[in-house]
Amino acid sequence: MSFVRRFAVALLLALISLGRAEANPMLLVDMDNLNVLYAQEAGQPWHPASLTKLMTAYVVFEEIAKGTVNLDTPVILSRNAINQAPSKSGLPVGSALSMKDALYVMLVKSANDVAMGIAETVGGSESGFVAKMNDVASRMGLTATHYENPNGLHDPAQVTSARDLAVLSLYIRQSFPQYLPIFGTGAVMLNGKALESENKLLESFAGTTGMKTGFVCASGLNMVATVERNGRKFMAIILGGSSGRDRNERAAELVLKGFSGAAQPNGQNVLTLANNAGGTPVDMRPLICGKDAKAYVATQEAAFPMGLKDQPSYLNDTVPLVTYTATDLGRIAVGVNLPRPRPQHTPIFAAPVAEASLDGDLRPGITPVAGDPAVPFPRPRPANL
C-alpha cells in the first residue's frame, strides 16, 4: 500500500474515532442550465464500480449511430463473460440476447457478464472496447476518468470523479434521449425471473427518471440519480455511501434541496468544475468490507439517520415500477437472424424538453445509416431558451 493510500485510510479511521462522518463526494446539478447547486469533493478521483456501465452504454449508443451494430445485433455470452463476478444475468455460456435486451439487463440488473458480452460484441474484444471507452472519455474532457474494463469490477486504475460522471450522464441525456427509458426501468423480466434495479428511488421517490447505481468494496455505494418535477430537472451524484439507505436518502435530500431552493447556484458550471486529476482515489475497502466497517457504518448512521428504523425518510412515495421483458434467444449461431417481429417498447417519457447545450463536437465523423429505422440519430434538438 502506498504512503498516500495508507495516510488516507489512517485519516478516515481517525475521523471514526472522533465520531465524525466522512465527507464523501456529492454533487447536485441543475440539468436545465448545468449550474452547480452543491459540490463536495466533486473532483476527487473515485472508483466508479458499476457506474462504469454508463460509459459502456454510451459507447454502444455511438456505435449504433455509426451503424456498426444495431438493436437487433446478437450479444452472445462467451466463457469469459460468464466468468465475470456477480452481479450476473443467470444465463449459461453461449446464451444470446439482442443488443436492446442486453442493454436493459446490463443497466437495470447491472449484470457484469452481459456488460462483458456487449464489449466483446461491439469492440471485438474487451481491450478493443475499453479503448473506445477511453477515447470517449478523452473527447468529453473527463480528465479524472480512466477505464480498464467495461463492467466496473474493481481495478485500482479504474477511476472517475463526481464531476466526470455528471458530464457523462448529461451527454447521454442530450445526445441519445431515445434510450432514456432504459435508465428509468426498475426491473427486467428474463425467463420468468425479475432482475431488479438497486435504484430504489425509482419506486419510492416521485419524479425519478434514472440513472444508475454501483458498488464494490473499494468505492462504497455510488449513485447517479435524475429527478424531474414541475418542469425542473436535477441530477444528484453520491459516491462512497456506507449503505444503500445512506446512498438513496442522501441523493433524495440533495434533490429536495434543489426543488426547495435551499441549494442555490454557486457560480460554477459543471463543465468548468475542476478535477483533482493527479489525486489518488480513496480505497474504501477497510471501511466498507473490512474489520472497521461496523464502526464506520455506525458513525455514518449517527450523522445521517434518515431512513433508519423509527426515523423519518425522504423515500415515502409509491411509484409504479416500470418493467421490461427481455427474451432469452438461447444458444444461437452467429449470422442467424433474430426472431421478428420484435415487440415494440413504449417510452415512459414524453419527448424531452430543451436542455442546456454541452460544449464541443462530441461525435466527429458519426453519421446515421440511411434508411435504418433502428437508428433515430442524430435528431434536431430544440433551441435552449
Contacts in CASP RR format, 6 or more apart in sequence:
PFRMAT RR
TARGET T0000
AUTHOR 0000-0000-0000
METHOD contacts of the structure
MODEL  1
MSFVRRFAVALLLALISLGRAEANPMLLVDMDNLNVLYAQEAGQPWHPAS
LTKLMTAYVVFEEIAKGTVNLDTPVILSRNAINQAPSKSGLPVGSALSMK
DALYVMLVKSANDVAMGIAETVGGSESGFVAKMNDVASRMGLTATHYENP
NGLHDPAQVTSARDLAVLSLYIRQSFPQYLPIFGTGAVMLNGKALESENK
LLESFAGTTGMKTGFVCASGLNMVATVERNGRKFMAIILGGSSGRDRNER
AAELVLKGFSGAAQPNGQNVLTLANNAGGTPVDMRPLICGKDAKAYVATQ
EAAFPMGLKDQPSYLNDTVPLVTYTATDLGRIAVGVNLPRPRPQHTPIFA
APVAEASLDGDLRPGITPVAGDPAVPFPRPRPANL
1 9 0 8 1.000
2 280 0 8 1.000
4 279 0 8 1.000
4 280 0 8 1.000
5 280 0 8 1.000
5 282 0 8 1.000
5 283 0 8 1.000
8 280 0 8 1.000
8 282 0 8 1.000
8 283 0 8 1.000
9 282 0 8 1.000
9 283 0 8 1.000
9 286 0 8 1.000
9 287 0 8 1.000
12 22 0 8 1.000
12 282 0 8 1.000
12 286 0 8 1.000
12 287 0 8 1.000
12 296 0 8 1.000
13 286 0 8 1.000
13 287 0 8 1.000
13 292 0 8 1.000
15 21 0 8 1.000
15 22 0 8 1.000
15 299 0 8 1.000
16 22 0 8 1.000
16 287 0 8 1.000
16 292 0 8 1.000
16 295 0 8 1.000
16 296 0 8 1.000
16 299 0 8 1.000
19 299 0 8 1.000
19 302 0 8 1.000
20 299 0 8 1.000
20 303 0 8 1.000
21 299 0 8 1.000
21 300 0 8 1.000
21 302 0 8 1.000
21 303 0 8 1.000
21 304 0 8 1.000
22 287 0 8 1.000
22 296 0 8 1.000
22 299 0 8 1.000
22 300 0 8 1.000
23 40 0 8 1.000
23 41 0 8 1.000
24 40 0 8 1.000
24 41 0 8 1.000
24 238 0 8 1.000
24 239 0 8 1.000
24 240 0 8 1.000
24 241 0 8 1.000
25 40 0 8 1.000
25 41 0 8 1.000
25 42 0 8 1.000
25 43 0 8 1.000
25 44 0 8 1.000
25 46 0 8 1.000
25 161 0 8 1.000
25 162 0 8 1.000
25 237 0 8 1.000
25 238 0 8 1.000
25 239 0 8 1.000
25 240 0 8 1.000
26 38 0 8 1.000
26 39 0 8 1.000
26 40 0 8 1.000
26 41 0 8 1.000
26 42 0 8 1.000
26 162 0 8 1.000
26 236 0 8 1.000
26 237 0 8 1.000
26 238 0 8 1.000
26 239 0 8 1.000
26 250 0 8 1.000
26 254 0 8 1.000
27 36 0 8 1.000
27 38 0 8 1.000
27 39 0 8 1.000
27 40 0 8 1.000
27 42 0 8 1.000
27 162 0 8 1.000
27 163 0 8 1.000
27 165 0 8 1.000
27 166 0 8 1.000
27 235 0 8 1.000
27 236 0 8 1.000
27 237 0 8 1.000
27 270 0 8 1.000
28 36 0 8 1.000
28 37 0 8 1.000
28 38 0 8 1.000
28 39 0 8 1.000
28 234 0 8 1.000
28 235 0 8 1.000
28 236 0 8 1.000
28 237 0 8 1.000
28 254 0 8 1.000
28 255 0 8 1.000
28 257 0 8 1.000
28 258 0 8 1.000
28 263 0 8 1.000
29 35 0 8 1.000
29 36 0 8 1.000
29 37 0 8 1.000
29 166 0 8 1.000
29 170 0 8 1.000
29 234 0 8 1.000
29 235 0 8 1.000
29 237 0 8 1.000
29 270 0 8 1.000
30 37 0 8 1.000
30 232 0 8 1.000
30 233 0 8 1.000
30 234 0 8 1.000
30 258 0 8 1.000
30 265 0 8 1.000
31 170 0 8 1.000
31 173 0 8 1.000
31 226 0 8 1.000
31 233 0 8 1.000
31 234 0 8 1.000
31 235 0 8 1.000
31 355 0 8 1.000
31 356 0 8 1.000
32 232 0 8 1.000
32 233 0 8 1.000
32 355 0 8 1.000
32 356 0 8 1.000
33 356 0 8 1.000
34 170 0 8 1.000
34 269 0 8 1.000
34 270 0 8 1.000
34 271 0 8 1.000
34 356 0 8 1.000
34 358 0 8 1.000
35 265 0 8 1.000
35 267 0 8 1.000
35 268 0 8 1.000
35 269 0 8 1.000
35 270 0 8 1.000
36 42 0 8 1.000
36 265 0 8 1.000
36 266 0 8 1.000
36 267 0 8 1.000
36 268 0 8 1.000
36 269 0 8 1.000
36 270 0 8 1.000
36 273 0 8 1.000
37 234 0 8 1.000
37 257 0 8 1.000
37 258 0 8 1.000
37 263 0 8 1.000
37 264 0 8 1.000
37 265 0 8 1.000
37 266 0 8 1.000
38 254 0 8 1.000
38 257 0 8 1.000
38 263 0 8 1.000
38 266 0 8 1.000
39 162 0 8 1.000
39 163 0 8 1.000
39 266 0 8 1.000
39 268 0 8 1.000
39 273 0 8 1.000
41 162 0 8 1.000
42 161 0 8 1.000
42 162 0 8 1.000
42 163 0 8 1.000
42 166 0 8 1.000
42 237 0 8 1.000
42 273 0 8 1.000
43 144 0 8 1.000
43 161 0 8 1.000
43 162 0 8 1.000
43 163 0 8 1.000
43 164 0 8 1.000
43 273 0 8 1.000
43 274 0 8 1.000
43 275 0 8 1.000
43 276 0 8 1.000
44 161 0 8 1.000
44 162 0 8 1.000
44 276 0 8 1.000
44 279 0 8 1.000
44 281 0 8 1.000
44 282 0 8 1.000
45 144 0 8 1.000
45 159 0 8 1.000
45 160 0 8 1.000
45 161 0 8 1.000
45 275 0 8 1.000
45 276 0 8 1.000
45 277 0 8 1.000
45 278 0 8 1.000
45 279 0 8 1.000
45 280 0 8 1.000
45 281 0 8 1.000
46 159 0 8 1.000
46 160 0 8 1.000
46 161 0 8 1.000
46 162 0 8 1.000
46 219 0 8 1.000
46 222 0 8 1.000
46 239 0 8 1.000
46 240 0 8 1.000
46 281 0 8 1.000
46 282 0 8 1.000
47 154 0 8 1.000
47 158 0 8 1.000
47 159 0 8 1.000
47 160 0 8 1.000
47 216 0 8 1.000
47 218 0 8 1.000
47 219 0 8 1.000
47 281 0 8 1.000
47 283 0 8 1.000
47 284 0 8 1.000
48 145 0 8 1.000
48 152 0 8 1.000
48 158 0 8 1.000
48 159 0 8 1.000
48 160 0 8 1.000
48 165 0 8 1.000
48 214 0 8 1.000
48 219 0 8 1.000
48 222 0 8 1.000
49 152 0 8 1.000
49 154 0 8 1.000
49 214 0 8 1.000
49 215 0 8 1.000
49 216 0 8 1.000
49 218 0 8 1.000
49 219 0 8 1.000
49 220 0 8 1.000
49 222 0 8 1.000
50 87 0 8 1.000
50 110 0 8 1.000
50 112 0 8 1.000
50 151 0 8 1.000
50 152 0 8 1.000
50 212 0 8 1.000
50 213 0 8 1.000
50 214 0 8 1.000
50 215 0 8 1.000
50 216 0 8 1.000
50 222 0 8 1.000
51 152 0 8 1.000
51 160 0 8 1.000
51 165 0 8 1.000
51 212 0 8 1.000
51 213 0 8 1.000
51 214 0 8 1.000
51 222 0 8 1.000
51 224 0 8 1.000
52 115 0 8 1.000
52 147 0 8 1.000
52 149 0 8 1.000
52 150 0 8 1.000
52 151 0 8 1.000
52 152 0 8 1.000
52 158 0 8 1.000
53 106 0 8 1.000
53 107 0 8 1.000
53 110 0 8 1.000
53 115 0 8 1.000
53 150 0 8 1.000
53 151 0 8 1.000
53 152 0 8 1.000
53 212 0 8 1.000
54 165 0 8 1.000
54 168 0 8 1.000
54 169 0 8 1.000
54 172 0 8 1.000
54 211 0 8 1.000
54 212 0 8 1.000
54 224 0 8 1.000
55 133 0 8 1.000
55 136 0 8 1.000
55 137 0 8 1.000
55 145 0 8 1.000
55 147 0 8 1.000
55 168 0 8 1.000
56 106 0 8 1.000
56 115 0 8 1.000
56 118 0 8 1.000
56 119 0 8 1.000
56 129 0 8 1.000
56 133 0 8 1.000
56 150 0 8 1.000
56 151 0 8 1.000
57 103 0 8 1.000
57 106 0 8 1.000
57 107 0 8 1.000
57 172 0 8 1.000
57 179 0 8 1.000
57 182 0 8 1.000
58 136 0 8 1.000
58 168 0 8 1.000
58 171 0 8 1.000
58 172 0 8 1.000
58 175 0 8 1.000
58 176 0 8 1.000
59 122 0 8 1.000
59 129 0 8 1.000
59 132 0 8 1.000
59 133 0 8 1.000
59 136 0 8 1.000
60 69 0 8 1.000
60 99 0 8 1.000
60 103 0 8 1.000
60 118 0 8 1.000
60 122 0 8 1.000
61 172 0 8 1.000
61 175 0 8 1.000
61 176 0 8 1.000
61 179 0 8 1.000
61 377 0 8 1.000
62 132 0 8 1.000
62 136 0 8 1.000
62 363 0 8 1.000
62 366 0 8 1.000
63 69 0 8 1.000
63 122 0 8 1.000
63 132 0 8 1.000
64 70 0 8 1.000
64 71 0 8 1.000
64 99 0 8 1.000
64 374 0 8 1.000
64 375 0 8 1.000
64 377 0 8 1.000
65 176 0 8 1.000
65 363 0 8 1.000
65 366 0 8 1.000
65 368 0 8 1.000
65 375 0 8 1.000
65 377 0 8 1.000
65 378 0 8 1.000
66 366 0 8 1.000
66 367 0 8 1.000
66 369 0 8 1.000
67 368 0 8 1.000
67 369 0 8 1.000
67 372 0 8 1.000
67 375 0 8 1.000
68 122 0 8 1.000
69 99 0 8 1.000
69 121 0 8 1.000
69 122 0 8 1.000
70 99 0 8 1.000
70 372 0 8 1.000
70 374 0 8 1.000
70 375 0 8 1.000
71 98 0 8 1.000
71 99 0 8 1.000
71 100 0 8 1.000
71 374 0 8 1.000
72 98 0 8 1.000
72 99 0 8 1.000
72 100 0 8 1.000
72 338 0 8 1.000
72 342 0 8 1.000
72 374 0 8 1.000
73 98 0 8 1.000
73 99 0 8 1.000
73 121 0 8 1.000
74 96 0 8 1.000
74 97 0 8 1.000
74 98 0 8 1.000
74 99 0 8 1.000
74 121 0 8 1.000
74 329 0 8 1.000
74 332 0 8 1.000
74 334 0 8 1.000
74 335 0 8 1.000
74 336 0 8 1.000
74 338 0 8 1.000
75 96 0 8 1.000
75 97 0 8 1.000
75 98 0 8 1.000
75 99 0 8 1.000
75 102 0 8 1.000
75 114 0 8 1.000
75 117 0 8 1.000
75 118 0 8 1.000
75 121 0 8 1.000
76 94 0 8 1.000
76 95 0 8 1.000
76 96 0 8 1.000
76 117 0 8 1.000
76 121 0 8 1.000
76 332 0 8 1.000
76 334 0 8 1.000
77 89 0 8 1.000
77 91 0 8 1.000
77 92 0 8 1.000
77 93 0 8 1.000
77 94 0 8 1.000
77 95 0 8 1.000
77 96 0 8 1.000
77 113 0 8 1.000
77 114 0 8 1.000
77 116 0 8 1.000
77 117 0 8 1.000
78 93 0 8 1.000
78 94 0 8 1.000
78 116 0 8 1.000
78 117 0 8 1.000
78 120 0 8 1.000
79 93 0 8 1.000
80 116 0 8 1.000
80 120 0 8 1.000
80 126 0 8 1.000
81 93 0 8 1.000
81 113 0 8 1.000
81 114 0 8 1.000
81 116 0 8 1.000
81 117 0 8 1.000
81 120 0 8 1.000
82 88 0 8 1.000
82 91 0 8 1.000
82 92 0 8 1.000
82 93 0 8 1.000
82 94 0 8 1.000
82 113 0 8 1.000
83 113 0 8 1.000
84 112 0 8 1.000
84 113 0 8 1.000
84 115 0 8 1.000
84 116 0 8 1.000
84 151 0 8 1.000
84 153 0 8 1.000
85 112 0 8 1.000
85 153 0 8 1.000
86 112 0 8 1.000
87 109 0 8 1.000
87 110 0 8 1.000
87 111 0 8 1.000
87 112 0 8 1.000
88 111 0 8 1.000
88 112 0 8 1.000
88 113 0 8 1.000
88 114 0 8 1.000
89 105 0 8 1.000
89 109 0 8 1.000
89 111 0 8 1.000
89 113 0 8 1.000
89 114 0 8 1.000
89 190 0 8 1.000
89 195 0 8 1.000
90 111 0 8 1.000
90 113 0 8 1.000
91 97 0 8 1.000
91 113 0 8 1.000
91 190 0 8 1.000
91 328 0 8 1.000
94 330 0 8 1.000
94 331 0 8 1.000
95 328 0 8 1.000
95 329 0 8 1.000
95 330 0 8 1.000
95 331 0 8 1.000
96 328 0 8 1.000
96 329 0 8 1.000
96 330 0 8 1.000
96 331 0 8 1.000
96 332 0 8 1.000
97 105 0 8 1.000
97 114 0 8 1.000
97 326 0 8 1.000
97 327 0 8 1.000
97 328 0 8 1.000
97 329 0 8 1.000
98 327 0 8 1.000
98 329 0 8 1.000
98 338 0 8 1.000
98 342 0 8 1.000
99 118 0 8 1.000
99 121 0 8 1.000
100 342 0 8 1.000
100 345 0 8 1.000
101 188 0 8 1.000
101 326 0 8 1.000
101 327 0 8 1.000
102 114 0 8 1.000
102 117 0 8 1.000
102 118 0 8 1.000
103 118 0 8 1.000
103 179 0 8 1.000
103 182 0 8 1.000
104 182 0 8 1.000
104 185 0 8 1.000
104 188 0 8 1.000
104 324 0 8 1.000
104 326 0 8 1.000
105 111 0 8 1.000
105 114 0 8 1.000
105 188 0 8 1.000
105 190 0 8 1.000
105 195 0 8 1.000
105 326 0 8 1.000
106 114 0 8 1.000
106 115 0 8 1.000
106 118 0 8 1.000
107 182 0 8 1.000
107 183 0 8 1.000
107 185 0 8 1.000
107 212 0 8 1.000
108 182 0 8 1.000
108 185 0 8 1.000
108 186 0 8 1.000
108 187 0 8 1.000
108 188 0 8 1.000
108 195 0 8 1.000
108 196 0 8 1.000
108 197 0 8 1.000
108 324 0 8 1.000
109 188 0 8 1.000
109 195 0 8 1.000
109 196 0 8 1.000
109 197 0 8 1.000
110 197 0 8 1.000
110 198 0 8 1.000
110 212 0 8 1.000
110 213 0 8 1.000
110 214 0 8 1.000
111 195 0 8 1.000
112 151 0 8 1.000
112 152 0 8 1.000
112 153 0 8 1.000
115 150 0 8 1.000
115 151 0 8 1.000
115 152 0 8 1.000
116 126 0 8 1.000
116 149 0 8 1.000
116 150 0 8 1.000
116 151 0 8 1.000
118 129 0 8 1.000
118 150 0 8 1.000
119 125 0 8 1.000
119 126 0 8 1.000
119 128 0 8 1.000
119 129 0 8 1.000
119 130 0 8 1.000
119 150 0 8 1.000
119 151 0 8 1.000
120 126 0 8 1.000
120 129 0 8 1.000
122 129 0 8 1.000
122 132 0 8 1.000
123 129 0 8 1.000
123 132 0 8 1.000
126 149 0 8 1.000
126 150 0 8 1.000
129 150 0 8 1.000
130 147 0 8 1.000
130 148 0 8 1.000
130 149 0 8 1.000
130 150 0 8 1.000
133 147 0 8 1.000
133 150 0 8 1.000
134 146 0 8 1.000
134 147 0 8 1.000
137 145 0 8 1.000
137 146 0 8 1.000
137 147 0 8 1.000
137 164 0 8 1.000
137 168 0 8 1.000
139 362 0 8 1.000
139 364 0 8 1.000
140 164 0 8 1.000
140 167 0 8 1.000
140 168 0 8 1.000
140 171 0 8 1.000
140 362 0 8 1.000
141 164 0 8 1.000
141 167 0 8 1.000
142 160 0 8 1.000
142 164 0 8 1.000
142 167 0 8 1.000
142 168 0 8 1.000
143 164 0 8 1.000
143 275 0 8 1.000
143 277 0 8 1.000
144 159 0 8 1.000
144 160 0 8 1.000
144 161 0 8 1.000
144 163 0 8 1.000
144 164 0 8 1.000
144 275 0 8 1.000
144 276 0 8 1.000
144 277 0 8 1.000
145 159 0 8 1.000
145 160 0 8 1.000
145 161 0 8 1.000
145 164 0 8 1.000
145 168 0 8 1.000
146 157 0 8 1.000
146 158 0 8 1.000
146 159 0 8 1.000
146 160 0 8 1.000
147 158 0 8 1.000
148 155 0 8 1.000
148 157 0 8 1.000
148 158 0 8 1.000
149 155 0 8 1.000
149 158 0 8 1.000
152 158 0 8 1.000
152 216 0 8 1.000
153 216 0 8 1.000
154 216 0 8 1.000
154 217 0 8 1.000
154 218 0 8 1.000
154 219 0 8 1.000
156 218 0 8 1.000
159 281 0 8 1.000
161 275 0 8 1.000
161 276 0 8 1.000
162 237 0 8 1.000
162 239 0 8 1.000
163 270 0 8 1.000
163 273 0 8 1.000
163 274 0 8 1.000
163 275 0 8 1.000
164 275 0 8 1.000
165 224 0 8 1.000
165 237 0 8 1.000
166 224 0 8 1.000
166 235 0 8 1.000
166 237 0 8 1.000
166 270 0 8 1.000
167 270 0 8 1.000
167 271 0 8 1.000
167 358 0 8 1.000
169 211 0 8 1.000
169 224 0 8 1.000
169 226 0 8 1.000
169 235 0 8 1.000
170 235 0 8 1.000
170 270 0 8 1.000
170 355 0 8 1.000
170 358 0 8 1.000
171 358 0 8 1.000
171 362 0 8 1.000
172 179 0 8 1.000
172 180 0 8 1.000
172 183 0 8 1.000
172 211 0 8 1.000
173 180 0 8 1.000
173 226 0 8 1.000
173 352 0 8 1.000
173 355 0 8 1.000
174 355 0 8 1.000
174 357 0 8 1.000
174 358 0 8 1.000
174 381 0 8 1.000
175 362 0 8 1.000
175 363 0 8 1.000
175 377 0 8 1.000
176 377 0 8 1.000
177 351 0 8 1.000
177 352 0 8 1.000
178 347 0 8 1.000
178 376 0 8 1.000
178 377 0 8 1.000
178 379 0 8 1.000
180 209 0 8 1.000
180 210 0 8 1.000
180 347 0 8 1.000
180 349 0 8 1.000
180 352 0 8 1.000
181 322 0 8 1.000
181 345 0 8 1.000
181 347 0 8 1.000
181 348 0 8 1.000
181 349 0 8 1.000
182 324 0 8 1.000
183 209 0 8 1.000
183 210 0 8 1.000
183 211 0 8 1.000
183 212 0 8 1.000
183 226 0 8 1.000
184 197 0 8 1.000
184 199 0 8 1.000
184 202 0 8 1.000
184 208 0 8 1.000
184 209 0 8 1.000
184 210 0 8 1.000
184 211 0 8 1.000
184 322 0 8 1.000
184 348 0 8 1.000
185 197 0 8 1.000
185 202 0 8 1.000
185 322 0 8 1.000
185 323 0 8 1.000
185 324 0 8 1.000
186 196 0 8 1.000
186 197 0 8 1.000
186 199 0 8 1.000
186 202 0 8 1.000
186 203 0 8 1.000
186 321 0 8 1.000
186 322 0 8 1.000
186 323 0 8 1.000
187 194 0 8 1.000
187 195 0 8 1.000
187 196 0 8 1.000
187 197 0 8 1.000
187 321 0 8 1.000
187 322 0 8 1.000
187 323 0 8 1.000
187 324 0 8 1.000
188 194 0 8 1.000
188 195 0 8 1.000
188 323 0 8 1.000
188 324 0 8 1.000
188 325 0 8 1.000
188 326 0 8 1.000
189 195 0 8 1.000
189 323 0 8 1.000
189 324 0 8 1.000
189 325 0 8 1.000
189 326 0 8 1.000
190 325 0 8 1.000
190 326 0 8 1.000
190 328 0 8 1.000
191 328 0 8 1.000
194 323 0 8 1.000
197 213 0 8 1.000
198 213 0 8 1.000
198 214 0 8 1.000
198 215 0 8 1.000
198 244 0 8 1.000
199 208 0 8 1.000
199 210 0 8 1.000
199 211 0 8 1.000
199 212 0 8 1.000
199 213 0 8 1.000
199 223 0 8 1.000
199 225 0 8 1.000
199 248 0 8 1.000
200 244 0 8 1.000
200 248 0 8 1.000
200 315 0 8 1.000
201 208 0 8 1.000
201 210 0 8 1.000
201 225 0 8 1.000
201 227 0 8 1.000
201 248 0 8 1.000
201 251 0 8 1.000
201 252 0 8 1.000
201 315 0 8 1.000
202 208 0 8 1.000
202 210 0 8 1.000
202 319 0 8 1.000
202 321 0 8 1.000
202 322 0 8 1.000
203 318 0 8 1.000
203 319 0 8 1.000
203 320 0 8 1.000
203 321 0 8 1.000
204 315 0 8 1.000
204 316 0 8 1.000
204 317 0 8 1.000
204 318 0 8 1.000
204 319 0 8 1.000
205 227 0 8 1.000
205 252 0 8 1.000
205 255 0 8 1.000
205 314 0 8 1.000
205 315 0 8 1.000
205 317 0 8 1.000
205 319 0 8 1.000
206 229 0 8 1.000
206 317 0 8 1.000
206 319 0 8 1.000
207 227 0 8 1.000
207 228 0 8 1.000
207 229 0 8 1.000
207 319 0 8 1.000
208 225 0 8 1.000
208 226 0 8 1.000
208 227 0 8 1.000
208 319 0 8 1.000
209 226 0 8 1.000
209 227 0 8 1.000
209 228 0 8 1.000
209 349 0 8 1.000
210 224 0 8 1.000
210 225 0 8 1.000
210 226 0 8 1.000
211 224 0 8 1.000
211 225 0 8 1.000
211 226 0 8 1.000
212 223 0 8 1.000
212 224 0 8 1.000
213 221 0 8 1.000
213 222 0 8 1.000
213 223 0 8 1.000
213 247 0 8 1.000
214 221 0 8 1.000
214 222 0 8 1.000
214 223 0 8 1.000
215 221 0 8 1.000
215 222 0 8 1.000
217 284 0 8 1.000
217 285 0 8 1.000
217 288 0 8 1.000
217 289 0 8 1.000
217 290 0 8 1.000
218 281 0 8 1.000
218 283 0 8 1.000
218 284 0 8 1.000
218 285 0 8 1.000
218 288 0 8 1.000
219 239 0 8 1.000
219 240 0 8 1.000
219 284 0 8 1.000
220 239 0 8 1.000
220 240 0 8 1.000
220 241 0 8 1.000
220 242 0 8 1.000
220 284 0 8 1.000
220 288 0 8 1.000
221 238 0 8 1.000
221 240 0 8 1.000
221 241 0 8 1.000
221 242 0 8 1.000
221 243 0 8 1.000
221 244 0 8 1.000
221 246 0 8 1.000
221 247 0 8 1.000
222 238 0 8 1.000
222 239 0 8 1.000
222 240 0 8 1.000
222 241 0 8 1.000
222 247 0 8 1.000
223 236 0 8 1.000
223 237 0 8 1.000
223 238 0 8 1.000
223 247 0 8 1.000
223 248 0 8 1.000
223 251 0 8 1.000
224 235 0 8 1.000
224 236 0 8 1.000
224 237 0 8 1.000
225 235 0 8 1.000
225 236 0 8 1.000
225 237 0 8 1.000
225 238 0 8 1.000
225 251 0 8 1.000
225 252 0 8 1.000
225 255 0 8 1.000
226 233 0 8 1.000
226 234 0 8 1.000
226 235 0 8 1.000
226 236 0 8 1.000
227 233 0 8 1.000
227 234 0 8 1.000
227 236 0 8 1.000
227 255 0 8 1.000
228 234 0 8 1.000
229 259 0 8 1.000
230 259 0 8 1.000
231 353 0 8 1.000
232 258 0 8 1.000
232 259 0 8 1.000
233 355 0 8 1.000
234 254 0 8 1.000
234 255 0 8 1.000
234 258 0 8 1.000
234 259 0 8 1.000
236 250 0 8 1.000
236 251 0 8 1.000
236 252 0 8 1.000
236 254 0 8 1.000
236 255 0 8 1.000
237 251 0 8 1.000
238 247 0 8 1.000
238 250 0 8 1.000
238 251 0 8 1.000
238 254 0 8 1.000
240 247 0 8 1.000
240 284 0 8 1.000
240 288 0 8 1.000
241 247 0 8 1.000
241 250 0 8 1.000
241 300 0 8 1.000
242 287 0 8 1.000
242 288 0 8 1.000
242 296 0 8 1.000
242 297 0 8 1.000
242 300 0 8 1.000
242 301 0 8 1.000
243 297 0 8 1.000
243 300 0 8 1.000
245 306 0 8 1.000
245 307 0 8 1.000
245 308 0 8 1.000
246 300 0 8 1.000
246 301 0 8 1.000
246 304 0 8 1.000
248 315 0 8 1.000
249 304 0 8 1.000
249 306 0 8 1.000
249 307 0 8 1.000
249 313 0 8 1.000
249 314 0 8 1.000
249 315 0 8 1.000
250 304 0 8 1.000
250 306 0 8 1.000
252 314 0 8 1.000
252 315 0 8 1.000
253 306 0 8 1.000
253 314 0 8 1.000
254 263 0 8 1.000
256 262 0 8 1.000
256 314 0 8 1.000
257 263 0 8 1.000
271 358 0 8 1.000
271 359 0 8 1.000
286 292 0 8 1.000
286 293 0 8 1.000
287 293 0 8 1.000
287 296 0 8 1.000
288 296 0 8 1.000
301 308 0 8 1.000
305 311 0 8 1.000
306 312 0 8 1.000
306 313 0 8 1.000
306 314 0 8 1.000
307 313 0 8 1.000
307 314 0 8 1.000
307 315 0 8 1.000
322 348 0 8 1.000
324 345 0 8 1.000
325 343 0 8 1.000
327 339 0 8 1.000
329 338 0 8 1.000
329 339 0 8 1.000
332 338 0 8 1.000
353 382 0 8 1.000
354 381 0 8 1.000
354 382 0 8 1.000
354 383 0 8 1.000
354 384 0 8 1.000
354 385 0 8 1.000
355 384 0 8 1.000
356 384 0 8 1.000
357 381 0 8 1.000
357 384 0 8 1.000
363 378 0 8 1.000
366 378 0 8 1.000
368 375 0 8 1.000
368 377 0 8 1.000
368 378 0 8 1.000
369 375 0 8 1.000
END
